[in-house]
């Protein structure tokens, strides 16, 4: 059952409400629900590069079993996403991936003829993208841009917006960096999903201590609208996931999980999974007269 305790002084990013915000769970940080708009978030908000640095250990035996071993699964998912983007942004082929990690999505896009760039705050991941994949990736955050950037036809935020301390600023900056008919696409967990309701505080997206925000369909639509976007499409699409990732996040007893990981890593097949607890949203900037 949710905690009935209120969280005094915890201001909602989406609506600014301060009164009556409820503590739902006590995890590594309290999980708060805004009494006015329903946005769910961790408190205090963790700033990027603050308490949680995205070092190599984050990508290996942290949240991920071994992120590098997921390369082919990520590229496989990228192929389908790029087909959608080619339909929605047929006139242009420039793409910025925000929170691009080690660059596997950018690599797939480049192979399809896109002109790509990336932003990634993790020094480990951005260096891998530059050195191993020869990608144009800058170690920077979209929330703290310090110079002008070219305009892009497509800006993507795959599993990124929930990590940010100011997703509103990120979307505002993305809008400035996007061409008039450009497309923004983001993916993030769905707090309103059946799986989250069944799982409670054991929901898998609560397991990452760097997640600040937990959107549902209503709150992500409101945030995008407030920041000057119109929704083109919202879907709950499955994706290819490596067996090692499934085992790592399974919640199995460590001895069972670790034995399974040893076996899985020998060939690490990918499985198509749709738990319907992740939203993918396509949006465009609202035209101003």
CORZI-V49687 format. One record per residue. N is the residue number from 1. RES is the residue in one small letter. PHI is phi in radians with two decimals (NA if undefined). Layout:
BEGIN
n->{N | N}
res->{RES | RES}
phi->{PHI | PHI}
END
This chain:
BEGIN
n->{1 | 2 | 3 | 4 | 5 | 6 | 7 | 8 | 9 | 10 | 11 | 12 | 13 | 14 | 15 | 16 | 17 | 18 | 19 | 20 | 21 | 22 | 23 | 24 | 25 | 26 | 27 | 28 | 29 | 30 | 31 | 32 | 33 | 34 | 35 | 36 | 37 | 38 | 39 | 40 | 41 | 42 | 43 | 44 | 45 | 46 | 47 | 48 | 49 | 50 | 51 | 52 | 53 | 54 | 55 | 56 | 57 | 58 | 59 | 60 | 61 | 62 | 63 | 64 | 65 | 66 | 67 | 68 | 69 | 70 | 71 | 72 | 73 | 74 | 75 | 76 | 77 | 78 | 79 | 80 | 81 | 82 | 83 | 84 | 85 | 86 | 87 | 88 | 89 | 90 | 91 | 92 | 93 | 94 | 95 | 96 | 97 | 98 | 99 | 100 | 101 | 102 | 103 | 104 | 105 | 106 | 107 | 108 | 109 | 110 | 111 | 112 | 113 | 114 | 115 | 116 | 117 | 118 | 119 | 120 | 121 | 122 | 123 | 124 | 125 | 126 | 127 | 128 | 129 | 130 | 131 | 132 | 133 | 134 | 135 | 136 | 137 | 138 | 139 | 140 | 141 | 142 | 143 | 144 | 145 | 146 | 147 | 148 | 149 | 150 | 151 | 152 | 153 | 154 | 155 | 156 | 157 | 158 | 159 | 160 | 161 | 162 | 163 | 164 | 165 | 166 | 167 | 168 | 169 | 170 | 171 | 172 | 173 | 174 | 175 | 176 | 177 | 178 | 179 | 180 | 181 | 182 | 183 | 184 | 185 | 186 | 187 | 188 | 189 | 190 | 191 | 192 | 193 | 194 | 195 | 196 | 197 | 198 | 199 | 200 | 201 | 202 | 203 | 204 | 205 | 206 | 207 | 208 | 209 | 210 | 211 | 212 | 213 | 214 | 215 | 216 | 217 | 218 | 219 | 220 | 221 | 222 | 223 | 224 | 225 | 226 | 227 | 228 | 229 | 230 | 231 | 232 | 233 | 234 | 235 | 236 | 237 | 238 | 239 | 240 | 241 | 242 | 243 | 244 | 245 | 246 | 247 | 248 | 249 | 250 | 251 | 252 | 253 | 254 | 255 | 256 | 257 | 258 | 259 | 260 | 261 | 262 | 263 | 264 | 265 | 266 | 267 | 268 | 269 | 270 | 271 | 272 | 273 | 274 | 275 | 276 | 277 | 278 | 279 | 280 | 281 | 282 | 283 | 284 | 285 | 286 | 287 | 288 | 289}
res->{x | x | x | x | x | x | x | x | x | x | x | x | x | x | x | x | x | x | x | x | x | x | x | x | x | x | x | x | x | x | x | x | x | x | x | x | x | x | x | x | x | x | x | x | x | x | x | x | x | x | x | x | x | x | x | x | x | x | x | x | x | x | x | x | x | x | x | x | x | x | x | x | x | x | x | x | x | x | x | x | x | x | x | x | x | x | x | x | x | x | x | x | x | x | x | x | x | x | x | x | x | x | x | x | x | x | x | x | x | x | x | x | x | x | x | x | x | x | x | x | x | x | x | x | x | x | x | x | x | x | x | x | x | x | x | x | x | x | x | x | x | x | x | x | x | x | x | x | x | x | x | x | x | x | x | x | x | x | x | x | x | x | x | x | x | x | x | x | x | x | x | x | x | x | x | x | x | x | x | x | x | x | x | x | x | x | x | x | x | x | x | x | x | x | x | x | x | x | x | x | x | x | x | x | x | x | x | x | x | x | x | x | x | x | x | x | x | x | x | x | x | x | x | x | x | x | x | x | x | x | x | x | x | x | x | x | x | x | x | x | x | x | x | x | x | x | x | x | x | x | x | x | x | x | x | x | x | x | x | x | x | x | x | x | x | x | x | x | x | x | x | x | x | x | x | x | x | x | x | x | x | x | x | x | x | x | x | x | x}
phi->{NA | -1.08 | -1.24 | -1.54 | -1.21 | -1.60 | -2.04 | -1.10 | 1.39 | -1.62 | -1.44 | -1.33 | -1.14 | -1.37 | -2.19 | 1.39 | -1.14 | -2.03 | -1.64 | 1.30 | -1.14 | -1.77 | -1.41 | -1.43 | -2.48 | -1.90 | -1.91 | -1.13 | -2.37 | -1.05 | -1.76 | -1.91 | -2.05 | -1.18 | -1.24 | -1.64 | -1.95 | 1.54 | -1.08 | -1.91 | -2.69 | -1.52 | -2.39 | -1.32 | -1.17 | -1.57 | -1.27 | -1.13 | 1.32 | -1.63 | -1.17 | -2.15 | -1.53 | -1.50 | -1.44 | -1.01 | -1.14 | -1.13 | -1.57 | -2.31 | 1.22 | -1.80 | -1.18 | -1.89 | -1.16 | -2.87 | -1.00 | -1.10 | -1.30 | -1.57 | -0.94 | -1.20 | -1.12 | -1.13 | -1.13 | -1.14 | -1.14 | -1.09 | -1.01 | -1.22 | -1.09 | -1.16 | -1.09 | -1.07 | -1.19 | -1.14 | -1.32 | -1.44 | -2.27 | -1.22 | -1.53 | -2.51 | -2.33 | -1.81 | -2.46 | -2.03 | -1.83 | -1.63 | 1.27 | -1.38 | 0.95 | -1.45 | 1.59 | -1.18 | -1.14 | -1.07 | -1.03 | -1.13 | -1.15 | -1.04 | -1.13 | -1.64 | 1.69 | -1.38 | -1.62 | -2.09 | -2.47 | -2.44 | -2.11 | -2.70 | -1.38 | -1.29 | -1.10 | -1.07 | -1.21 | -1.17 | -1.14 | -1.05 | -1.07 | -1.28 | -1.40 | -1.55 | -1.90 | 1.00 | -1.75 | -1.49 | -2.17 | -1.79 | -1.39 | -2.78 | -1.91 | -1.19 | -1.41 | -2.32 | -1.15 | -2.05 | -2.62 | -1.35 | -2.15 | -1.20 | -1.48 | -1.99 | -1.35 | -2.40 | -2.19 | -2.05 | -2.35 | -1.47 | 0.88 | -2.10 | -1.09 | -1.23 | -1.46 | -1.34 | -1.45 | -2.37 | -1.08 | -1.14 | -1.15 | -1.03 | -1.21 | -1.12 | -1.17 | -1.07 | -1.09 | -1.18 | -1.66 | -1.92 | -1.18 | -0.96 | -1.81 | -1.27 | -2.19 | -1.87 | -2.31 | -2.40 | -2.22 | -2.83 | -1.09 | -1.88 | -1.11 | -1.49 | -1.22 | -1.08 | -1.07 | -1.11 | -1.16 | -1.27 | -1.36 | 1.06 | -1.31 | -1.59 | -0.93 | -1.09 | -1.32 | -1.35 | -1.27 | -1.53 | -1.21 | -1.60 | -1.36 | -1.72 | -2.24 | -2.30 | -1.49 | -2.06 | -1.04 | -1.18 | -1.31 | -1.24 | -1.14 | -1.13 | -1.05 | -1.10 | -1.09 | -1.10 | -1.67 | 1.58 | -2.07 | -2.01 | -1.35 | -1.58 | -2.80 | -2.28 | -2.45 | -2.05 | -1.74 | -1.34 | -2.70 | -1.38 | -2.31 | -1.19 | -1.06 | -1.11 | -1.15 | -1.04 | -1.14 | -1.09 | -1.77 | -1.34 | 1.39 | -1.18 | -0.95 | -0.90 | -1.12 | -1.20 | -1.04 | -1.15 | -1.15 | -1.08 | -1.13 | -1.06 | -1.24 | -1.08 | -1.20 | -1.18 | -2.41 | 0.83 | -1.18 | -1.84 | -2.11 | -1.46 | -2.28 | -2.37 | -1.54 | 0.99 | -2.08 | -2.29 | -1.74 | -2.01 | -2.14 | -1.86 | -2.57 | -2.22 | -1.12 | -1.23 | -1.25 | -1.88 | -1.39}
END
